[in-house]
Amino acid sequence: MNIIVQLQGGLGNQLFQYATARALAHRHQTSLLIDQGWFTKTYDDVTPRELLLTTLNTKGAFISLDSPPKKPKLIRRILQKVWPVNPYVYSEKTPYCFDPYLTKAPTFKAQNLYLMGYWQSYRYFDQIKNILQSEISLKVSLHTHYQNYLNQIQASKSAMVHVRRGDYVHLANAAKVHGFVGLDYYVQGMSNLLSRDPDTHFFVFSDDLVWARSNLPHQDKITFIQTLESSDAVTQELELMTHCQSHLIANSSLSWWAAWLAKNPANTVICPSRWTNDSALNWDDLLPAHWQRI
């Protein structure tokens, strides 16, 4: 049996998919294959993304299936349990919710397990956190541009502030599902961190620095991270984020990973109380209990 995972979305989503598949491969002591075929196509009303996992020290072999499996219908879901249909396709049932049945191997040893979904729950891979902290690391050294920021981060009582606007404001589908968390969230979060330590210095990462410079409070305590025009800028900035001592994250999987992978095991994390605009969803499988929700 091999574990095959379909990658899609931005870096944060790619990391959730990788981490879940990596944990399964580790659990079953089997090979990991990473299907990158999603990135060879274009999609309507979906933010264009690049494959970024290749810039990290991740494990597994990259493949691109000519005819990737489709989300299994009822008849296939039944058949693959009683007959060695290959691969055994497992599709995510409920977004942001841990599915304990995923941890079980397919019925037949000859079946490969193909994962389709986002798998946004730390419960899938919390048991291999040390492994992931090692593997989700840069293959190359930090650019000099970012090394200068890292020196400042390490020399201060640093707090990461991630402001995600971009498609959350300008792309209809993303704005409908997620939406920008709003200025009040950042005002409250920054005030909270300063009440814990008045010497806190904020390092702001954003896809809209113009808005951040014009609106965020405590400008005298902020360093704005200027993004380089390079293909690996996102992974370079994720590395910077993990070195901060505390984290004020957006409703974004990228800053979620920065907080979860933090070098400081006692880091303070402040996160939105609601990850999407769907008020009916429960976030306990996504947001660790010790993270402060506001």
Secondary structure by P-SEA (a helix, b strand, c coil): cbbbbbbbccaaaaaaaaaaaaaaaaaacbbbbbbcccccccccccccccccccccccbbbbbbbccccccccaaaaaaaacccccccccccccccccccccccccccccbbbbbbcccccccccccaaaaaaaaacccccccaaaaaaaaaaaaccbbbbbbbcccccccaaaaaccccccaaaaaaaaaaaaaacccbbbbbbcccaaaaaacccccccbbbbbbccccaaaaaaaaaaaacccccccccaaaaaaaaaccccbbbbbbbcccccccccccccccccccccc
